[in-house]
Amino acid sequence: MKRLEIVQWVCLTAHLVSLVFGLAGLVIVLPHPELVADLPPLGQRLFQLSMAGGGMVYILLGAIAVAIWGYRVMGGRPLALFMVPALGLSLLSELVGTSTGFPFGHYAYLSGLGYKVAGLVPFTIPLSWFYLGLAAYLLAYSGLRAGFSRQRVGDGGVRLLAVGGGAVLLTAWDLVLDPAMSQAAFPFWYFQEVGVFFGMPYRNLLGWVGTGAIFMGIAALFWRRLSLRLSRQQLVLPLVVYLMNFAFGAVITVAQLPEPFGIPVRLGVLVGVIPAILCWQMAPLADVSIAESPPEQDAVAGTPELISALPK
């Protein structure tokens, strides 16, 4: 397990480094082509490769880091019960969306994110739904569970609220991701119908909330007998992944798009970044284990969440 932890942090570090290098390439180098022209041939070739496959690499590294973290902290079965619905339903939603325009509006993917499933959706896109979705849901659930610990709110009610909260956190990321990835100097997809909300149709946001809520709701149903409450220390990786991926889109949007695009960035901070940090701060300090609770306890309000506390 220690080796897995090392691999987890190596992948996370590589994910963050790739985000930083991607930002440097998109925000600094591309607007100044003379910087590339001054590079030796090997440097120019490496830059071309990084621009062609960098998006795919950073998503893969993020998904691997979060998957290993989930396996270590929750176990293989709970991880699979979230991963399978997240990957399957997000891919289905994207395939329908790129084919019919429902539920996100009419759009299409360009190159740069890897092999396209059915020639429509890069295989990395469902991976990004998975790892950001898991981070968003667990942050929302852990914070809400702690916030309602002294209230007469059963675990089922908290899970329902967390599904909504997690879907909103996920959509807050899209508020900065879509402008950065579709309207900046180096786009990865584009909307075929220009929407009134900074180039995005409003139904794109509804599609994000709906898709996220569906696969999070299915996972919450599968997890209904799990005693699931994570500590701040355990939630460091999901928080870092969420904040850094948000920052990636926000920096590109602010740096490359007109000043009015600061509005969706500020809105994303308000409904995404701040609540995510608050949820993390409300989580308990002690590490806790995750185990299945007896069926008869599942519907009891106030059922003890902490199966065992393991302070470090």
N, C-alpha and C positions, 0 to 999 in steps of 0.2 A: 504493500500500500504506500510505503514511503516513496518508492520509485514512481508510482503514479502521481503522487503529489509533486514531485520534481518535474515530471513531464507536463503536468497541469500548469505550473508557474512558468516553465519555459515557453509553452504555447501561448500563454497569456502575454508574456513579455514580447514575444515575436509578433503577436497580434497588435499590441500597442505600438511597437516600433514600425510595423508596416503601415499603421494608420498615420503616424507622424511623417514617414517618408512619402506616403500618398498625398498628404496635405502639402508637403514641400513641393512635390512635383506639380500638383494641380494649381496651387496658389502662387508659387514663386517661379518655377522653371518654365512652365508652359507659356505664361504671359511674356516671358523674355527668352525667345528662341536662341538669342545669341549665346546664352549660357550653355545650351546644348551644343551649339556649333563649335564652341571653344574646347569641348571635351575631346580626348583622344578617341579613335575608332572604337576601342573596347568600351569606353565609357558611354558613347552614344548608343552602342548595341545594348548595353545593360539598361540604359534608360528606356529604350524602346520596349524591351522585354518587360520592364516593370510597369510601364503604362498599359501594355497589352494584357498582362495577367495579374497585376497587383491587386485589383478588386477581388478576383477569385481567391487569391492567396489569403488576404486578410479575413475574408469571411470563413474560409476553411479553418484557419487558425483559431478564430473566435469560437466556432462551433465545437472544435475539438477540446478547447480549454474548458468550455462550459459543460460539455458532455462528461469529461473526466471529473470535473468538480461535482457534478450531479451524481455520478456513480459513487464517488468517495463519500459524499455527505448523506445521500439518500438511499443509495443502493441501486442495483441494476433494474429491478422490477419497477419501482416508482419512476425512475428515469425513463424507462421505455413507455410507461403509461402516459407520460407527457409528450415524449418525443414523437411517437407514432402519430397521434392525432395532429400535432403541430405540423409535422412534415407533410402528412397526407392531405389535410384540409387546406393548408396554405397553398400547396401545389395545385390542388383542384380549383381553389378560388382564383389563383393566378392564371391557370389555363383557361378557365371560363372567362375571366376578365379580358385576357388578350384576344380571345376569340369573339366575344359578344359585346364587350364593354360593361358587363355587369360583374361585380358590383363597384368597380373602381372608376369607370369611365373608359373611353377608348384610348388605348396606349399600346406601345410596342417596345420591346427591348432591343438595344443595339449590341455591339460586341463588347467584350471586356470583362464579362462575368462568368465565362466558361460555357461548356456545352449546353445547348438549349434542349430541354425536354419537348418532344413533338415539334421542334423547330420554333418554339414560342417563348419558353420560360427557362432562363439559365438555372442549372441544377443547384446553384449556390443560393438562390432566392429563398426556397423553403428552409435552408439551413439558417439564414438570417432571421426568419420568422421564429424558428425554434429557439435559438440562443438568446435573442432579445426578449422573446415571449416568456421564456422560463425565468430570466432575470426579473422582468417586470412583475410577473405573477407572484413570485416568492417574496419580493420586496413589499408588494402591496399586502399580501397575506400576513407576513410576519409583523408588519407595522400595525395592521388592523387588529390582529389577534391580541397584541400587547395593549393596544388602545382600548379594546373592549373587555379586557381581562376582569375588570371589576363591575361590568355591566351584565345584565341578564340577557345576553345575546349568545345563543348557542353557536357551536362551531359551524353548523350548516349556514347560518346567517352570515357569519364572518366570511365563509368561503364564497358565498354569493356576492357579497360586497367586494371581495378581492378579485373576482372575475371582472367586475365592472372597473375596479380601480386598475387592475393590470392591463386591461384593454385600453384604458385612457393613457397610461404610461407608454404603452407601445405606440399609440397613435401620436403622442407628443413627439416621439422620435421621428415619425413620418413628416411632421410639420417642417422640420429642417432638412430631412433626407430628400424628399421629393423635389424641392426647388434646387438643391445642390446637384442632384443626379440627373435632372431632366432639363435644366435651363442654364447651367453654368457652361464654361468654355469647353469642357470635355464631358459631354453627357453620356449616360449609360442607358437611358430610356427616354422616351418622349411621349407626350400626350397628343393624340390625334385630334382631340377636341380641347380647345383652350378653355379652361375653367375660369370662373370669376374670382376664385380665391387664390390670387397670386399664381395664376396659370393652372391651378388644380381645380377640377370640378368638386363641388361639395360632396358628391356621392363617393368620391375617393376616400374622404375622411370617414364617412359612414361605413364604407367597405372595410376599412382598417379596423374600426371599432367592432364591427360585426364579426369579421373573420377571427380576430383575436379573442373575442368573448366566446365564440363557439368552441374553439379548440381548448381554451382555458377552462371553459365550463365542463367539457367532456373529461378533461384531466382531473378537475376538482371532484367530479362524480366518481371517477375511478379511485381517487385518493380519499374518499369519504371516511374510511376506517383507519387512515393513517394519523398518528399523532404527529402533526407537522408544525413545528415552531423552531425557527433557527435564530441563532445569536448574531450579534453584530459582527463578531469575528468570522463566523461562517458566511455571512452575507457580504463580506468585503469584495470578493470576486464578482458577484452579480452587480454590485453597485459600481465598481470600477468599469466593468464592461458596458453598463448602461450609460454612464456619464461620458466615457471616452467615445463611444459611438455617436452619442448625441453631439458632442463637441466637434467631431469630424464633419458632420453635415452642417452644423452651425457656422463653423469657421469658413467653409467654402461659400455658404450662402451670403454671409456678411462681406466677405472679401471680393466676391466676383459678381454679385447681383446688386441692383440699385437699392438705395436706402430704404424704400418702403418694405423690402423683404425682411427688414429687421422686425417687422410686426409678427410674422409667424415664429421667428426665433424667440422673441420675448414671450409669446403665448406658449411656446413649447417649454420654456424655462418655468413659467408659472404653473402649468398643469402636469409637467413631467419631472424636470430636474428637482425642483423644490420638494414636491411630494415624495419623490424617491429618497432624497436625503432624510426627510423627516421620518419616513417609514423605517429606514435603516437605524436612525437614532432611537426610535421607540422599541426596537427589538431588544430582547433580554441580553445581558452581558455574558451569561454562562452558556457554554456550548451544550446542546442537548442532542440526544439520540432520536432517531425516527423509528417508530415501530407501529405495528397494527394494533388498534384498540379493539376490545371485544365488541361484537355487534350490538349488545344491549346497551353499551355506553355511548354509542355513536350519536344518538339523537338527544342525549341529555344535555341541557344547557349547563355550561360551566364544567363539563368533563375535564379533568386535569389533562393538560397538554404535555407536561413534562414527564416522560417515562423515566428518564434518568438524567441528572445534571452532572456534567463533567467539567468543573471549572479548571482552567489551566493556570 
